[in-house]
Every structure is written in structure tokens, then in C-alpha cells.
């Protein structure tokens, strides 16, 4: 059972090393180390309160770690706030998507960073053209550029949120429950988007409760339990039961007894 990506020779995009975060004496994250390579999806899984969201917030700039190192492209970095994260090419796509419901895809893409003509007026045609270009890369089937995003399907809304990140040069994307509340067709659409991001060398941390999604989308799986890393495994080396054992029992697959394995389904 491999716990590292030994076949990878390049420098990781991200290394989180011995990250610790405590709230009032409770160790939400207790010495966790994970990494992410270009064009890879690493799923972070664990039960509620396991610490996966707190861990990833140290990378997104939403919460500063008490100790530990963050490296981007092999260089030590300091991330004190979301602005620092964005400057390093780190974007977070939350479950709520944070889209402005009443405006269209180009309006969302350029919200707060609107393109203007030389006369200072909004350059709607330039914003639409740029949106069309990035959508052509990510989701060629997306054509609803003129309608408010509230009337789009869940998969199309994900397309808008992802396109916005990619347009602003994200190299590392954190996706929080990207398929929650989506139907099978929309979930498949998000899967296609993720494949396209991988093809462009973008690294993705995927936070998900859905073990089926994890197996469909991830290359490696890191399991966190009570703030500690149980282990990181290659998806192709394990079964769903192996990962459930890591999540529930807190042991690597080769450490789980037959009795414990049977109790998973008891």
C-alpha cells in the first residue's frame, strides 16, 4: 500500500507540512501533511468535524495555521488572508458558489473587475467575448451567456464559478462539495469540467462526503479523523470499503481486521 506518490518526479504544486490549528485547546488539525501535484485531484475526506475543512482553510487564507509550513512550487509561503492565496494562484469554489444570482455569466466573471471602454463605460462585448473564450475551453456546450445565473442548472452554475477561477489564473483550485445536490447528469458535467482542469495542469483539492464522487474524480485520497491524517492512498490501489475503514475506524487498509471490516456493514 503506497502512502506517497512515489512515481511523481516533479515538485508538488502544494505541500502542507505538519499543519496544526487549535480552537480553545481543541486540536482541529493536529500535525497533518498533504501534497498536490499539477494535473491531479486529491480528495480530502472524513466525517463531520474531522478537520478537513479547517485544514484547507489554511491554504485558502480563511484561517491561519498555528504552526506548520505551506510550500507552493517548493517555496515556503505565508498565507495570512484570501488575498495572499489568490496572489499565489489559489482559488476556492465553495458549495454556495458565491455567484450573483441576478446577473449573467459575463457579469459574474467580471464582478468587481469589470472591463471598460476607453470612455469609461462598461465594455459588455469584451466581457462577453472573454467569457465565451474561457467557456469554450471548459464547457463548450455552455451557451447561456445572457441569462441570469439563477436560471441555470447546477452544473452550469459550477461552470461559471470554475471559469471565473480559471480566467484569473488559478493553478490550485479547492472545490468544496462540488456535486452536492446535483443530479446524475449535472454531476457528470462537473466531472468533465474537472477532467479539463486536470488536462491544463491545474491541481484540485476536492472536499467531498460522497465516496462515489471521490472514486469517480480523485487520483489520491487523504483521510482525516479527529484532526489527524489517517493516511493518503492512491485511488487505484484501494476499494471503497478500504476508504470507509480509514474514515470510520481510522486505520490504513492493511491494518483493518476481518471483524472490523464486517462491522463496517453491520
C-alpha positions as CSV (number, residue, x, y, z in Angstrom):
1,X,0.0,0.0,0.0
2,X,1.6,3.3,-1.1
3,X,1.1,6.4,1.1
4,X,3.1,8.7,-1.1
5,X,3.1,9.5,-4.8
6,X,6.5,7.8,-5.5
7,X,6.1,7.8,-9.2
8,X,5.9,11.6,-9.3
9,X,9.2,13.3,-10.0
10,X,8.2,16.9,-10.3
11,X,7.9,19.4,-7.5
12,X,4.4,19.4,-5.9
13,X,2.2,22.4,-6.6
14,X,1.3,22.5,-2.9
15,X,2.8,21.0,0.2
16,X,1.1,21.4,3.6
17,X,3.5,20.2,6.2
18,X,2.7,19.4,9.8
19,X,-0.2,21.9,9.9
20,X,-1.7,22.5,13.3
21,X,-4.8,24.5,14.2
22,X,-6.4,24.7,17.6
23,X,-9.6,26.3,18.8
24,X,-9.7,26.9,22.6
25,X,-7.4,24.0,23.3
26,X,-9.1,21.6,20.9
27,X,-6.8,20.4,18.1
28,X,-9.0,20.8,15.0
29,X,-5.9,19.9,12.8
30,X,-3.1,18.1,14.6
31,X,0.1,17.8,12.5
32,X,-1.4,17.0,9.1
33,X,0.8,16.8,5.9
34,X,-0.7,16.5,2.4
35,X,0.6,17.5,-1.0
36,X,-0.9,18.1,-4.5
37,X,0.8,17.8,-7.9
38,X,0.0,19.5,-11.2
39,X,-3.0,18.0,-13.1
40,X,-4.0,15.9,-10.0
41,X,-7.1,15.7,-7.9
42,X,-6.6,14.9,-4.2
43,X,-9.8,14.2,-2.3
44,X,-9.9,15.2,1.4
45,X,-12.4,13.0,3.2
46,X,-13.6,12.4,6.7
47,X,-16.7,12.7,8.9
48,X,-18.1,16.0,10.1
49,X,-15.6,17.7,12.4
50,X,-12.7,15.6,11.1
51,X,-10.7,18.7,10.4
52,X,-10.6,18.6,6.6
53,X,-12.3,22.0,6.1
54,X,-10.2,23.7,8.7
55,X,-7.0,22.2,7.1
56,X,-8.0,23.6,3.7
57,X,-8.9,27.0,5.1
58,X,-5.2,27.4,6.0
59,X,-4.5,27.1,2.3
60,X,-7.3,29.4,1.1
61,X,-6.3,32.1,3.6
62,X,-9.6,31.9,5.6
63,X,-7.8,30.7,8.7
64,X,-4.1,31.0,9.7
65,X,-2.4,27.8,10.9
66,X,-0.9,27.9,14.4
67,X,2.2,26.1,13.1
68,X,3.5,24.2,10.1
69,X,4.7,25.0,6.6
70,X,3.0,25.8,3.4
71,X,5.0,25.4,0.2
72,X,3.9,26.4,-3.3
73,X,6.2,25.1,-6.1
74,X,8.7,24.1,-3.5
75,X,9.0,27.6,-2.0
76,X,7.9,28.4,1.6
77,X,5.0,30.9,1.5
78,X,2.9,32.8,4.1
79,X,-0.8,32.9,3.6
80,X,-2.4,35.3,6.0
81,X,-5.7,36.0,4.2
82,X,-7.6,35.1,1.0
83,X,-5.8,37.9,-0.9
84,X,-2.5,36.2,-0.3
85,X,-3.9,32.9,-1.5
86,X,-5.3,34.4,-4.7
87,X,-1.9,36.1,-5.4
88,X,-0.4,32.6,-5.3
89,X,-3.0,31.2,-7.8
90,X,-5.2,29.5,-5.2
91,X,-8.9,29.8,-5.7
92,X,-11.7,28.3,-3.6
93,X,-15.1,27.3,-5.0
94,X,-17.5,26.9,-2.1
95,X,-20.6,24.8,-2.1
96,X,-22.7,28.0,-2.2
97,X,-20.7,29.1,-5.3
98,X,-20.9,32.8,-4.3
99,X,-22.4,33.9,-7.6
100,X,-24.6,37.0,-8.0
101,X,-27.9,35.4,-8.9
102,X,-29.5,38.2,-10.8
103,X,-26.7,38.8,-13.4
104,X,-25.5,36.7,-16.3
105,X,-22.3,34.7,-16.7
106,X,-20.1,37.6,-18.0
107,X,-21.4,39.8,-15.2
108,X,-20.3,37.2,-12.7
109,X,-17.0,36.6,-14.3
110,X,-16.0,40.3,-14.1
111,X,-17.9,41.3,-10.9
112,X,-15.7,43.9,-9.2
113,X,-13.2,43.7,-12.1
114,X,-15.3,45.0,-14.9
115,X,-13.7,45.7,-18.3
116,X,-14.3,49.3,-19.5
117,X,-14.0,51.1,-22.8
118,X,-11.6,54.0,-23.3
119,X,-14.6,56.2,-22.5
120,X,-15.0,54.6,-19.1
121,X,-18.3,52.8,-19.9
122,X,-18.8,49.1,-19.3
123,X,-17.4,47.1,-22.2
124,X,-20.1,44.4,-22.3
125,X,-19.0,42.9,-25.6
126,X,-15.4,42.5,-24.4
127,X,-16.6,40.8,-21.2
128,X,-18.9,38.5,-23.2
129,X,-16.1,37.7,-25.6
130,X,-13.7,36.8,-22.8
131,X,-16.3,34.7,-21.1
132,X,-17.1,32.9,-24.3
133,X,-13.4,32.1,-24.8
134,X,-12.9,30.5,-21.4
135,X,-16.2,28.6,-21.6
136,X,-15.1,27.2,-24.9
137,X,-12.1,25.7,-23.2
138,X,-14.0,24.4,-20.1
139,X,-17.5,23.6,-21.2
140,X,-18.2,24.0,-25.0
141,X,-21.8,23.1,-24.5
142,X,-22.4,26.2,-22.3
143,X,-24.3,28.8,-24.4
144,X,-26.5,30.6,-21.9
145,X,-24.3,33.7,-21.6
146,X,-27.2,36.2,-21.5
147,X,-29.4,34.8,-18.8
148,X,-29.2,35.4,-15.0
149,X,-27.3,32.6,-13.3
150,X,-30.2,31.8,-11.0
151,X,-32.0,30.3,-14.1
152,X,-29.0,28.0,-14.9
153,X,-28.7,24.4,-13.9
154,X,-26.4,23.4,-11.0
155,X,-23.8,22.0,-13.4
156,X,-23.9,25.2,-15.5
157,X,-23.5,27.3,-12.3
158,X,-20.4,25.3,-11.4
159,X,-19.1,26.1,-14.9
160,X,-19.5,29.8,-14.2
161,X,-17.7,29.6,-10.8
162,X,-14.9,27.5,-12.3
163,X,-14.5,29.7,-15.3
164,X,-14.1,32.7,-13.1
165,X,-11.3,31.0,-11.2
166,X,-9.5,29.8,-14.3
167,X,-9.8,33.2,-16.0
168,X,-7.9,34.8,-13.1
169,X,-5.1,32.3,-13.5
170,X,-5.9,29.8,-10.7
171,X,-3.4,27.0,-10.6
172,X,-4.7,25.4,-7.5
173,X,-8.5,25.1,-7.0
174,X,-10.2,24.0,-3.8
175,X,-13.6,22.5,-4.5
176,X,-16.0,22.2,-1.6
177,X,-18.7,19.5,-2.2
178,X,-18.9,20.4,-5.9
179,X,-21.6,17.9,-6.7
180,X,-23.8,18.3,-3.6
181,X,-27.5,18.5,-4.6
182,X,-26.7,17.8,-8.3
183,X,-28.5,15.1,-10.3
184,X,-26.5,12.4,-12.2
185,X,-26.3,14.4,-15.5
186,X,-25.0,17.6,-13.7
187,X,-22.6,15.5,-11.6
188,X,-21.2,14.1,-14.9
189,X,-20.9,17.6,-16.2
190,X,-18.8,18.7,-13.2
191,X,-16.7,15.6,-13.8
192,X,-16.0,16.7,-17.3
193,X,-15.0,20.2,-16.0
194,X,-12.6,18.6,-13.6
195,X,-11.0,16.5,-16.3
196,X,-10.5,19.6,-18.4
197,X,-8.8,21.4,-15.5
198,X,-6.5,18.5,-14.9
199,X,-5.6,18.5,-18.6
200,X,-4.5,22.1,-18.2
201,X,-2.2,21.1,-15.3
202,X,-4.4,22.6,-12.6
203,X,-4.3,20.9,-9.2
204,X,-7.5,20.3,-7.3
205,X,-8.2,19.7,-3.7
206,X,-11.7,18.1,-3.5
207,X,-13.6,18.1,-0.3
208,X,-16.5,15.6,-0.5
209,X,-18.7,13.5,1.6
210,X,-19.8,11.4,-1.4
211,X,-17.5,8.3,-1.6
212,X,-18.7,7.6,-5.1
213,X,-17.8,11.0,-6.3
214,X,-14.4,10.6,-4.7
215,X,-13.8,7.4,-6.6
216,X,-15.0,9.0,-9.8
217,X,-13.0,12.2,-9.6
218,X,-9.9,11.7,-7.4
219,X,-6.4,10.4,-8.1
220,X,-5.4,10.2,-4.4
221,X,-7.5,10.2,-1.3
222,X,-6.3,11.7,2.0
223,X,-8.4,10.7,5.1
224,X,-8.6,12.8,8.2
225,X,-10.1,11.7,11.5
226,X,-10.3,13.8,14.7
227,X,-7.7,16.3,13.3
228,X,-5.1,13.7,12.3
229,X,-4.2,12.3,9.0
230,X,-5.1,8.5,8.8
231,X,-3.2,8.3,5.5
232,X,-3.1,9.1,1.8
233,X,-3.7,6.4,-0.7
234,X,-3.8,6.1,-4.5
235,X,-7.4,5.6,-5.5
236,X,-6.5,2.7,-7.9
237,X,-4.9,0.8,-5.0
238,X,-7.9,0.7,-2.7
239,X,-11.6,-0.2,-2.6
240,X,-14.5,1.9,-1.2
241,X,-14.5,-0.4,1.8
242,X,-10.8,0.3,2.4
243,X,-11.5,4.1,2.4
244,X,-14.6,3.7,4.6
245,X,-12.4,1.8,7.1
246,X,-10.0,4.7,7.1
247,X,-12.8,7.2,7.7
248,X,-14.7,5.2,10.3
249,X,-12.0,3.1,12.0
250,X,-9.0,5.3,11.4
251,X,-6.8,2.6,10.1
252,X,-5.0,2.0,6.8
253,X,-6.5,-0.8,4.7
254,X,-3.8,-3.4,5.6
255,X,-4.3,-2.7,9.3
256,X,-8.0,-3.4,9.4
257,X,-9.1,-6.8,10.7
258,X,-11.7,-9.0,9.1
259,X,-14.0,-8.5,12.0
260,X,-13.7,-4.7,11.8
261,X,-14.3,-4.9,8.0
262,X,-17.5,-6.9,8.6
263,X,-18.7,-4.3,11.2
264,X,-18.5,-1.6,8.6
265,X,-21.6,-3.0,7.0
266,X,-23.2,-4.2,10.3
